[in-house]
């Protein structure tokens, strides 16, 4: 009997729940919600995906 572990990503902005393998990452390695595009990371509470001054990093 085989068992496959499945990880899930829950977006703090929209509440969406997706399989972890369906989530994309930005150039710094932070996950981006596939539903609303919000980045999750240390600055997640500041702007929900609006990162002023760091557009050149993407």
C-alpha positions, 0 to 999 in steps of 0.5 A, spaced: 500 500 500 503 506 497 501 513 500 503 520 497 504 526 502 501 532 499 502 539 502 498 545 501 499 552 501 493 557 504 493 564 502 493 569 507 490 574 503 484 571 499 484 564 503 485 560 497 487 553 498 492 550 493 496 544 492 503 546 494 506 544 487 501 548 483 504 554 487 509 559 483 515 563 486 518 569 485 525 571 484 527 571 491 523 564 493 517 567 496 510 563 494 505 567 490 498 565 490 495 562 484 488 565 485 490 572 487 497 573 486 499 575 493 506 574 495 507 571 502 513 572 506 516 577 511 513 583 508 506 579 507 502 584 511 505 590 507 501 591 501 499 584 499 503 584 493 504 591 492 512 592 493 514 599 491 522 599 490 523 592 488 520 591 481 527 591 479 528 584 482 523 581 479 
